[in-house]
Amino acid sequence: MSNPELDTTAPRVAARPDPARVARIADDAAALAASLELAAIFAEDAAVRDRERRLPWAELDLWSNSGLGAITVPREYGGADVSFATLADVFVNLCAADPALGQIPQNHFGVLGVLREIGTPAQKARLYGEVLAGQRLGNAGPERRSAAAATVLQGSTRLRSTPDGLRLDGQRFYSTGALFAHRVPARATDDEGRAVQVWVPRDAPGLSVIDDWHSFGQRTTASGSVVFDNVPIDADDVLPIWQLADRPGLYGPTSQLIQAAIDQGIAQAAVADALAYVRERARPWVDSGLERATDDPYIIADVGRLQIDLHAAHEVLIETGHTLDELAAAPLDAEASARASVAVAEAKVLTTRIALEASEKLFELAGSSSTRAAHNLDRHWRNARTHTLHDPVRWKLHLLGNYHLNHVLPARHSWN
């Protein structure tokens, strides 16, 4: 269905939503319903947006107005505080429609998880209030490793105390969501050498977001670069993330749950398009003696295998969400935090595999005509191959083996 609210002439800097138009989602059922409603709209022009690299400004305004951005806000601050299982399925629904558009809010929820764990009550009230009003959070991603750094973890982005107040300097890349955001949280090092997260307003002087993302997949995430040049910072916009290193938490597993859900959505879209193409367009092989490709026993068997793998990955993903819900309901210790990381690692391995399997198998089942550019079915594989590189599953397998064999607890960070 078409939507009259979509306006492709929308401005290229995110305007603040009108709070009066932003829905307030009350519970899990409403969140899932809203995600399905948006998915139906997002799916319409997903292939065109990918082909033309048309950035989804108008679609993101619909996302803001839907209220989905506030579904993890705690109830005491006015949010729905949905379950982790629901959060995962919201991303599956959106990413089955358009995984690039669906990926854009990933960091929005990631940084909200950090706020939940270390924000002060005053910070939570203020920043949750902005999110409830429809504002979007982006991310200033990692840094390129400098020649002087011993590891990739030693960043050069600095939050400095000056006679004129706090100032932020640095350059980041892979900044998914920053171009479309109203705030751009960024990791930095303060004067005491501690890691902090700075929630920079998008219109802050000295902040530049550069649309230099040119990947062959996930084309419209605008995961480009962010530059901070002597940006003035309010001390109330700084979170002490150095505290998270010594505190068991769920911010890392939450981020990973979303990553796995994005891959599951890609897989579901690839399987759905494969089935549709085989039913409507594919021809049976000449030696089969069959009239329809849907009667080919080899195709039928391959579809059965795909459905098993798709179902298994989704079940483990949702089971992981339930595990996080269970852990979040009790005081967290190191063992509980490790269980969360182990659970999401299992989900990430399976969703990665089915996303790649389904997006490649599509062409084998559908035949050579499915490779025509007009169909743009290659976007599924391009999206799967690009997004599954986010954090390598070989390290997930290492994490799982090291935990089960040697009981080594996973490191705590956003990739575990």
Secondary structure, DSSP 8 states (H G I E B T S, - for coil): ---TT--TT--SS-----GGGS----SHHHHHHHHHHHHHHHHHTHHHHHHHT---HHHHHHHHHHTGGGTTS-GGGT-----HHHHHHHHHHHHHH-HHHHHTTHHHHHHHHHHHHH--HHHHHHHHHHHHTT--B--B------TT-SSTT----EEEEETTEEEEEEEE---TTSTT-SEEEEEEE-TTS-EEEEEEETT-TTEEEE-----SSSGGG---EEEEEEEEE-GGGEE-GGGGGGS--SHHHHHHHHHHHHHHHHHHHHHHHHHHHHHHT----GGG--S-GGG-HHHHHHHHHHHHHHHHHHHHHHHHHHHHHHHHTS---HHHHHHHHHHHHHHHHHHHHHHHHHHHHHHHHH-GGGG-TTT-THHHHHHHHHHTTSS-HHHHHHHHHHHHHH------STT-
